[in-house]
Amino acid sequence: MLRKPVFAANWKMNHGPSDAKAFLRTFLVHYSRRTDRSVVFFPPALTLHAVTEALRDRPDIIVGVQNIHWEPKGAFTGELSAAIARDASARMVLVGHSERRHIFGETDEQTGLKCAAVVAAGLTPMLCVGEKLEERERGSAEAIVIRQLRAGFAGVQPAQIANALVAYEPVWAIGAARPAPHAYTSAVCHAVRAALGERLGDFGILYGGSAGPGLVAALGDSVDGLFLGRFAHDPSAVETVLDELTATR
């Protein structure tokens, strides 16, 4: 593996500023500075400042936002731009999370506009892709994921994509009792690399979808790390996954 392993945590609509400070106090006691992996936290927008302040002396830990609007400014109540996110010290942006797609109706075209805006602002996108259950049952998972990737990176140059991350989250596995079967995840991720690697350049792939402790070794080199949701709310679970990264990479 050429890339450093990546651990990313989406807090979703959890952890206000006070809870986030308590989380990080506990986490930082046990997690010393390292250069052999990347750690990324995506807190809620109103918690961003508390997290960046708590991590002021830890540039090895990246902080991102969960969503942006593609326009640089304007009458878009409740939204934030990539430039605002950057000014607030965010370094990464989630784009196309399954909840944004399937609850809020975000389209493939909009993910492309957002990724382009993120890159133009000097930030790094993490593009989320994944198929629904009926698409899996039709055997079209690979085609769906490749379509989402091509749309999301349509306005981004290959050299810029090399710094991006992709989170593969099969929608039917999110919040489930267990993650997608390891062989299934590996097959989809390898197919994506084979289909898009030459055209789009290198990019890191993370697995999300009931991802948690014990999964890193099972997925091997088919992925570059994990993208945790509910398991990332507990500092001890995060520490366990990071210990597994140390043991297996």
Protein Blocks (a to p, Z undefined) as FASTA:
>chain_A
ZZdcdddddekjghifklmmmmmmmmmmmmccdfkbccdddddfklmmmmmmmmmmmmkb
ccddfbdcfbfbdcdehiacfklmmmnopabdcehiaklmmmnopafklmmmmmmmmmmn
opacdddddddfklmmnopmmmmmmmmmmmmmmmpcfklmmmpccddddfklgopabdcd
fklmmmmmmmmmmmmmmmnopaddddeehiaehklmmnmmmbgbdcdfklmmpmklmmmm
mmmmmmmZZ
